[in-house]
Amino acid sequence: MKYDFQTLVDRTEQGSKKWLLMREEKTSIADGVAPLSVADLDFPMAPELIEGLKKELDHFIMGYTVPTKRYYQAVQKWMKEQHNWEIDPEWLVTAPGVVPAISVFIQAFTNEGDGVIIFEPVYNPFRVSIEKNNRKVESVDLINREGYYTIDFKKFEKVAAQNDTKALIFCSPHNPVGRVWHQDELKQLAEICAKYEITIFCDEIHSDLTHSDYLHIPFEKVSEAAAENVVLATAPSKTFNIAGLMTSNIFIPNPKMREIYRNMAEKLNLLTVPALGILACQIAYEDCAGWKKEFVSLIESNYHLAKSMLEEALPQVIVTKMEASYLLWLDLSSFNLDEASLNALLHEYDLFVTNGQVFSQHCTNFIRIHLALPQEVVEASINRLISALKSI
């Protein structure tokens, strides 16, 4: 490999939330153990990004900054080369993160008490954002067939048809279940939303990390109806590990929707992004495609390694098919442990994961672990997980 994906960076002294939490939960941690919870990386950053930022910092003034023509061109180039997606810069509105953009969307397109649909299990800030904005969570459980998840369209349409249901927050690719949605699934979803006037927020933050055998389809490309009814969120944060720079790109092809969103974002002061974030996104999209390609290759290898180890040693563990990102969703239901017992067991074996109940109240016996780590760390972590579960 050209890039350094073998070095594990202990980020405790950098103030990493997940590293600090791990050390709070257990004071004595063996060398080489890394937290497997929060979805950010513990590798050195892409060298092209580091060097590009250093070069810019020699002369750049960190004042109030808006995206430049070069920035828009970098985003256009990235979306075209990575996703075969022709974007119009007019569609683009910046945001200080996808989660803040969700709150803007909720306040812009729904009223208090309205229903907002999510497909669970799903990234927890979807639910939290709905609840904190005094809207009603309308949860439609995904159908789980031995670790492969699909949308329950019958239930979805029933909920969408309710008079007080106004919006959908959709994850594509899906976190935590790893699905890359097919064209026919996306088209059916868009048609139901158009039929019942359900406005869509589509979180595509993991789209750059789609695995090589799969094709991510930007929701705007699904159909004309989809493009006219979506606020589509992307960010360089998961791809290049720059979440702390608080920069996301929100695409809204419908000019009326875009104006409504911008007005609300201005009202909430959630339109401006940091100058350094603008620079980092621009440099990453211009110069770091090679790093991203190797990174995806690594996480695919780590997934296949973890899957083969678990299936050989513990066939009762259901390993969810991972089609995108570096987040592995495991079903441990056959061990029938409550949340406290499971957490105690995992901590005993130096395993610090995200519990399934974060994503759905029905997922007590599930865990999500991130595999964006040196392969030897992944192998050691899976071996400790196997030992932990065999000890029951």
CORMOVEN-V557259 format. One record per backbone hydrogen bond with DSSP energy under -1.0 kcal/mol. NH is the residue of the N-H (numbers start at 1). CO is the residue of the C=O. Records with the same first field share a line. If there is no record, write none. Layout:
NH->CO / CO
//
This chain:
5->3
9->42
15->12
16->11
20->16
21->17
22->18
23->19
24->20
25->21
26->22
33->30
36->352
40->38
50->46
51->47
52->48
53->49
54->50
55->51
56->52
57->53
59->56
60->56
63->61
72->68
73->69
74->70
75->71
76->72
77->73
78->74
79->75
80->76
81->77
82->78
83->79
84->80
85->79
91->88
92->89
93->250
95->248
97->95
101->97
102->98
103->99
104->100
105->101
106->102
107->103
108->104
109->105
110->106
113->134
114->111
115->164
116->136
117->167
118->138
122->359
123->175
126->123
128->124
129->125
130->126
131->127
132->128
133->129
134->131
135->130
136->114
138->116
140->118
142->120
143->150
145->148
150->143
153->151
156->152
157->153
158->154
159->155
160->156
161->157
162->159
165->162
166->115
167->115
168->199
169->117
170->201
172->203
174->179
178->174
186->182
187->183
188->184
189->185
190->186
191->187
192->188
193->189
194->190
195->191
196->192
198->193
199->166
200->229
201->168
202->231
203->170
204->233
207->204
209->206
210->207
211->323
214->211
221->218
222->219
227->223
228->224
229->226
231->200
232->251
233->202
234->249
240->236
241->237
245->242
246->243
248->95
249->234
250->93
251->232
252->91
258->254
259->255
260->256
261->257
262->258
263->259
264->260
265->261
266->262
267->263
268->264
270->265
278->274
279->275
280->276
281->277
282->278
283->279
284->280
285->281
286->282
287->283
288->284
292->288
293->289
294->290
295->291
296->292
297->293
298->294
299->295
300->296
301->297
302->298
303->299
304->300
305->301
306->302
307->303
308->304
309->305
310->306
311->307
312->308
313->309
314->310
317->314
318->331
320->329
321->147
323->178
325->209
328->369
330->367
331->318
332->365
335->332
336->333
342->338
343->339
344->340
345->341
346->342
347->343
348->344
349->345
350->347
351->346
354->368
356->366
358->355
359->356
360->356
363->360
366->363
367->330
368->354
369->328
370->36
371->326
373->371
377->374
378->374
379->375
380->376
381->377
382->378
383->379
384->380
385->381
386->382
387->383
388->384
389->385
390->386
391->387
392->389
//
